Amino acid sequence: MAQVIWTKKASGQFERAIKYIFKEQGFYYADIVREKILQTTALLEGQPQMGTIEPLLTHKKYEYRFLLVWSYKIIYRTTKDKVIISRVFHTSRNPKRLKGI
């Protein structure tokens, strides 16, 4: 079983996304999105390779994968016993910004 670890960057992006949804649509929707992202990333503990390989990051040293939760791409990489969540990226943003990982 792999341990899921969130980077500071990913945690901050996640928090900002939830705060934005809360501000724009209220607690109910923010809580739904928060729970769905947390439930989906928790699945990585047992199935770390379940995500799709991120084609924009194939030039990187590590293999990055992603899970799509509504409009959010959860970008992560795996090690022997860890899943490292690197980014929480809204799909309306310019995908070229992902290359900065």
Backbone as ProteinMPNN parsed JSONL, in Angstrom:
{"seq_chain_A": "MAQVIWTKKASGQFERAIKYIFKEQGFYYADIVREKILQTTALLEGQPQMGTIEPLLTHKKYEYRFLLVWSYKIIYRTTKDKVIISRVFHTSRNPKRLKGI", "coords_chain_A": {"N_chain_A": [[0.831, -1.18, 0.0], [0.58, 2.176, -0.878], [1.712, 5.331, 0.373], [0.026, 8.375, 0.375], [1.142, 11.534, -0.361], [0.982, 15.0, -0.096], [2.381, 17.747, -1.77], [3.59, 20.985, -0.672], [2.947, 22.922, -2.538], [0.847, 21.699, -4.039], [-1.043, 21.344, -1.976], [-1.577, 24.011, -1.303], [-2.673, 24.932, -3.735], [-4.944, 23.35, -3.833], [-6.342, 24.211, -1.515], [-6.795, 26.908, -2.241], [-8.453, 26.554, -4.459], [-10.729, 25.388, -3.309], [-11.503, 27.439, -1.57], [-12.136, 29.389, -3.453], [-14.333, 28.206, -4.793], [-16.083, 28.073, -2.628], [-16.477, 30.812, -2.149], [-17.68, 31.627, -4.575], [-19.803, 29.791, -5.029], [-20.695, 28.751, -2.671], [-20.82, 26.915, 0.502], [-21.851, 24.27, 0.245], [-21.266, 23.306, -2.429], [-18.492, 23.656, -2.456], [-17.73, 21.86, -0.471], [-18.545, 19.43, -1.625], [-16.794, 19.242, -3.863], [-14.32, 19.253, -2.543], [-14.494, 16.87, -0.991], [-14.784, 14.938, -3.039], [-12.328, 15.156, -4.432], [-10.55, 14.432, -2.374], [-11.435, 11.806, -1.826], [-10.93, 10.569, -4.291], [-8.135, 10.841, -4.571], [-7.375, 9.31, -2.408], [-7.818, 6.754, -3.318], [-5.527, 6.182, -4.657], [-3.768, 5.057, -2.884], [-4.081, 2.284, -2.914], [-4.005, 1.763, -5.623], [-1.76, 2.973, -7.257], [-1.006, 3.4, -9.932], [-3.241, 4.072, -11.358], [-3.957, 6.413, -12.684], [-3.819, 8.417, -15.729], [-1.008, 8.782, -17.894], [0.614, 11.884, -17.93], [0.778, 13.718, -20.761], [2.02, 16.188, -21.27], [4.159, 16.266, -19.6], [6.076, 14.393, -20.178], [8.713, 14.785, -20.735], [10.028, 15.09, -18.383], [12.074, 13.998, -15.573], [10.79, 12.156, -13.886], [7.93, 9.979, -14.127], [4.912, 11.392, -14.641], [1.521, 11.303, -13.697], [-2.058, 11.704, -14.031], [-5.22, 12.38, -12.48], [-8.548, 13.052, -13.213], [-10.819, 15.158, -11.79], [-13.81, 16.378, -11.989], [-13.365, 19.558, -13.063], [-10.716, 19.615, -12.438], [-7.34, 18.725, -12.632], [-5.481, 16.352, -11.104], [-2.271, 16.143, -10.499], [0.321, 13.809, -10.249], [3.108, 11.812, -9.05], [4.829, 8.676, -8.724], [6.673, 6.742, -6.327], [8.578, 4.028, -5.031], [7.06, 3.344, -2.723], [5.349, 5.466, -2.335], [2.946, 7.989, -3.213], [3.069, 10.998, -4.709], [1.461, 13.911, -4.643], [1.567, 16.477, -6.842], [0.464, 18.751, -8.099], [-2.602, 20.636, -8.244], [-4.603, 21.316, -10.689], [-6.552, 23.525, -12.502], [-8.502, 22.837, -15.304], [-9.208, 24.842, -17.074], [-7.156, 26.553, -17.236], [-4.105, 27.639, -18.855], [-2.506, 25.009, -20.395], [0.251, 24.943, -20.8], [1.403, 25.959, -18.564], [1.752, 23.878, -16.883], [4.167, 22.726, -17.433], [6.067, 23.73, -15.793], [6.493, 22.194, -13.566]], "CA_chain_A": [[0.0, 0.0, 0.0], [1.366, 3.393, -1.005], [1.33, 6.48, 1.191], [-0.243, 9.56, -0.433], [1.743, 12.733, 0.22], [0.705, 16.228, -0.839], [3.412, 18.778, -1.668], [3.067, 22.269, -0.215], [2.361, 23.584, -3.708], [-0.446, 21.066, -4.322], [-1.954, 21.664, -0.864], [-1.976, 25.409, -1.46], [-3.57, 25.033, -4.879], [-6.197, 22.708, -3.421], [-7.007, 25.133, -0.597], [-7.267, 28.076, -2.99], [-9.579, 26.127, -5.301], [-11.901, 25.191, -2.45], [-11.92, 28.78, -1.113], [-12.763, 30.06, -4.589], [-15.65, 27.605, -4.983], [-16.882, 28.518, -1.484], [-16.822, 32.215, -2.363], [-18.532, 31.768, -5.743], [-20.973, 28.919, -5.064], [-21.131, 28.415, -1.327], [-20.234, 25.797, 1.233], [-22.322, 22.976, -0.246], [-20.488, 22.885, -3.596], [-17.083, 23.563, -2.067], [-17.569, 20.613, 0.267], [-18.653, 18.323, -2.584], [-15.544, 19.173, -4.632], [-13.261, 18.86, -1.604], [-14.652, 15.44, -0.674], [-14.535, 14.118, -4.234], [-10.884, 15.153, -4.68], [-9.91, 13.634, -1.323], [-11.795, 10.394, -2.035], [-10.247, 10.089, -5.491], [-6.706, 10.694, -4.302], [-7.212, 8.21, -1.454], [-7.786, 5.513, -4.093], [-4.149, 5.973, -5.11], [-3.061, 4.227, -1.902], [-4.149, 0.895, -3.35], [-3.819, 1.667, -7.065], [-0.999, 4.17, -7.614], [-0.844, 3.568, -11.377], [-4.559, 4.166, -11.977], [-4.103, 7.623, -13.489], [-3.288, 8.483, -17.08], [0.275, 9.478, -18.001], [0.441, 13.276, -18.36], [1.602, 13.886, -21.963], [2.787, 17.439, -21.242], [5.294, 16.141, -18.685], [6.878, 13.21, -20.524], [10.123, 15.187, -20.808], [10.565, 15.168, -17.021], [12.816, 12.853, -15.04], [9.83, 11.211, -13.328], [6.697, 9.795, -14.874], [3.78, 12.04, -13.986], [0.191, 10.841, -14.08], [-3.105, 12.589, -13.529], [-6.608, 11.978, -12.309], [-9.429, 14.173, -13.491], [-11.975, 15.273, -10.896], [-14.551, 17.464, -12.604], [-12.501, 20.434, -13.859], [-9.39, 19.658, -11.82], [-6.371, 17.669, -12.892], [-4.639, 16.078, -9.948], [-1.018, 15.672, -11.074], [1.101, 13.103, -9.242], [4.123, 10.843, -9.468], [4.943, 7.593, -7.75], [7.958, 6.139, -6.0], [8.369, 2.635, -4.645], [6.002, 3.188, -1.726], [4.664, 6.748, -2.12], [2.305, 8.745, -4.282], [3.315, 12.395, -4.379], [0.571, 14.829, -5.355], [2.401, 17.631, -7.174], [-0.319, 19.921, -8.488], [-4.043, 20.603, -8.46], [-4.59, 22.228, -11.828], [-7.859, 23.688, -13.14], [-8.33, 22.58, -16.732], [-9.434, 26.04, -17.888], [-5.888, 27.296, -17.288], [-3.223, 27.324, -19.972], [-1.768, 23.781, -20.067], [1.703, 25.157, -20.847], [1.843, 26.284, -17.216], [2.093, 22.613, -16.219], [5.557, 22.34, -17.709], [6.919, 24.266, -14.738], [6.569, 21.281, -12.425]], "C_chain_A": [[0.879, 1.248, 0.0], [0.822, 4.487, -0.083], [1.143, 7.678, 0.262], [0.275, 10.787, 0.308], [1.436, 13.922, -0.689], [1.886, 17.182, -0.674], [2.764, 20.057, -1.153], [2.357, 22.993, -1.349], [0.965, 23.023, -3.992], [-1.465, 21.382, -3.23], [-2.47, 23.092, -0.977], [-2.939, 25.6, -2.615], [-4.948, 24.457, -4.546], [-6.998, 23.642, -2.508], [-7.581, 26.344, -1.327], [-8.47, 27.722, -3.866], [-10.85, 25.995, -4.468], [-12.41, 26.544, -1.928], [-12.636, 29.532, -2.226], [-14.184, 29.525, -4.81], [-16.589, 28.043, -3.856], [-17.38, 29.954, -1.7], [-17.851, 32.382, -3.496], [-19.84, 30.975, -5.66], [-21.458, 28.451, -3.699], [-20.524, 27.132, -0.779], [-20.602, 24.449, 0.631], [-21.464, 22.471, -1.409], [-19.007, 22.756, -3.278], [-16.813, 22.255, -1.339], [-17.658, 19.395, -0.653], [-17.35, 18.147, -3.356], [-14.405, 18.704, -3.737], [-13.327, 17.359, -1.319], [-14.325, 14.549, -1.864], [-13.043, 14.046, -4.545], [-10.178, 14.289, -3.64], [-10.211, 12.143, -1.473], [-11.034, 9.809, -3.222], [-8.763, 9.89, -5.236], [-6.439, 9.575, -3.299], [-7.161, 6.861, -2.172], [-6.369, 5.173, -4.564], [-3.34, 5.123, -4.134], [-3.004, 2.777, -2.368], [-3.868, 0.69, -4.825], [-3.034, 2.871, -7.584], [-0.858, 4.42, -9.121], [-2.173, 3.804, -12.092], [-4.743, 5.391, -12.872], [-3.48, 7.483, -14.864], [-1.951, 9.217, -17.07], [0.024, 10.868, -18.569], [1.352, 13.547, -19.561], [2.445, 15.164, -21.968], [4.031, 17.348, -20.365], [6.17, 14.93, -18.992], [8.364, 13.532, -20.622], [10.792, 15.238, -19.428], [11.271, 13.882, -16.605], [11.879, 11.759, -14.537], [8.629, 11.081, -14.253], [5.554, 10.408, -14.06], [2.485, 11.497, -14.565], [-0.827, 11.844, -13.577], [-4.417, 11.851, -13.379], [-7.441, 13.22, -12.559], [-10.63, 14.1, -12.554], [-12.697, 16.55, -11.295], [-13.601, 18.311, -13.432], [-11.084, 20.519, -13.314], [-8.568, 18.442, -12.21], [-5.516, 17.535, -11.65], [-3.378, 15.418, -10.512], [-0.194, 15.013, -9.968], [2.171, 12.229, -9.881], [4.238, 9.795, -8.37], [6.407, 7.247, -7.514], [7.627, 4.709, -5.572], [7.175, 2.463, -3.704], [5.221, 4.472, -1.444], [4.001, 7.235, -3.398], [2.438, 10.204, -3.872], [2.432, 13.268, -5.263], [1.355, 16.116, -5.57], [1.62, 18.903, -7.457], [-1.813, 19.6, -8.482], [-4.28, 21.717, -9.47], [-5.978, 22.315, -12.447], [-7.676, 23.623, -14.653], [-8.636, 23.782, -17.622], [-8.157, 26.874, -18.022], [-5.062, 26.836, -18.484], [-2.384, 26.094, -19.623], [-0.25, 23.936, -20.114], [2.258, 25.496, -19.47], [2.212, 25.023, -16.422], [3.568, 22.265, -16.366], [6.516, 22.829, -16.646], [7.048, 23.372, -13.518], [8.009, 20.887, -12.197]], "O_chain_A": [[1.815, 1.354, 0.793], [-0.376, 4.547, 0.196], [2.018, 7.963, -0.555], [-0.103, 11.047, 1.45], [1.614, 13.848, -1.905], [2.345, 17.403, 0.447], [1.542, 20.201, -1.189], [1.304, 23.599, -1.153], [0.012, 23.783, -4.164], [-2.627, 21.657, -3.53], [-3.656, 23.35, -0.772], [-3.914, 26.343, -2.497], [-5.978, 25.01, -4.931], [-8.196, 23.835, -2.711], [-8.711, 26.758, -1.067], [-9.402, 28.516, -3.991], [-11.92, 26.442, -4.881], [-13.619, 26.762, -1.854], [-13.621, 30.229, -1.981], [-15.122, 30.3, -4.991], [-17.755, 28.349, -4.102], [-18.548, 30.263, -1.463], [-18.779, 33.183, -3.383], [-20.87, 31.428, -6.16], [-22.512, 27.825, -3.589], [-19.831, 26.385, -1.47], [-19.746, 23.571, 0.519], [-20.987, 21.336, -1.38], [-18.34, 21.848, -3.774], [-15.786, 21.615, -1.565], [-16.915, 18.431, -0.472], [-16.854, 17.028, -3.489], [-13.612, 17.849, -4.135], [-12.314, 16.665, -1.401], [-13.665, 13.521, -1.712], [-12.542, 12.975, -4.889], [-9.301, 13.498, -3.986], [-9.328, 11.31, -1.268], [-10.55, 8.679, -3.157], [-8.195, 8.876, -5.642], [-5.377, 8.954, -3.342], [-6.527, 5.925, -1.684], [-6.058, 4.013, -4.835], [-2.333, 4.53, -4.52], [-1.973, 2.119, -2.223], [-3.532, -0.416, -5.247], [-3.599, 3.711, -8.285], [-0.612, 5.554, -9.532], [-2.224, 3.74, -13.32], [-5.616, 5.388, -13.739], [-2.717, 6.555, -15.129], [-1.779, 10.175, -16.315], [-0.687, 11.023, -19.562], [2.571, 13.6, -19.403], [3.49, 15.203, -22.618], [4.868, 18.251, -20.382], [6.932, 14.491, -18.13], [9.191, 12.621, -20.593], [12.007, 15.412, -19.339], [11.086, 12.826, -17.208], [12.142, 10.573, -14.737], [8.351, 11.969, -15.06], [5.277, 9.987, -12.936], [2.373, 11.263, -15.769], [-0.498, 12.731, -12.789], [-4.686, 10.853, -14.046], [-7.064, 14.319, -12.152], [-11.359, 13.108, -12.53], [-12.256, 17.656, -10.982], [-13.071, 17.82, -14.429], [-10.329, 21.413, -13.697], [-9.023, 17.301, -12.134], [-4.9, 18.502, -11.201], [-3.418, 14.268, -10.951], [-0.027, 15.579, -8.887], [2.142, 11.947, -11.079], [3.801, 10.005, -7.239], [7.259, 7.434, -8.382], [6.497, 4.253, -5.747], [6.375, 1.542, -3.872], [4.516, 4.565, -0.439], [4.44, 6.931, -4.508], [1.969, 10.597, -2.804], [2.632, 13.352, -6.474], [1.762, 16.771, -4.611], [2.053, 19.999, -7.102], [-2.225, 18.458, -8.685], [-4.174, 22.901, -9.151], [-6.529, 21.3, -12.873], [-6.796, 24.28, -15.21], [-8.349, 23.74, -18.818], [-8.096, 27.796, -18.835], [-5.304, 25.769, -19.047], [-1.626, 26.127, -18.653], [0.464, 23.129, -19.52], [3.455, 25.337, -19.23], [2.905, 25.104, -15.407], [4.142, 21.585, -15.514], [7.665, 22.388, -16.6], [7.663, 23.77, -12.529], [8.301, 20.119, -11.281]]}, "name": "protein", "num_of_chains": 1, "seq": "MAQVIWTKKASGQFERAIKYIFKEQGFYYADIVREKILQTTALLEGQPQMGTIEPLLTHKKYEYRFLLVWSYKIIYRTTKDKVIISRVFHTSRNPKRLKGI"}
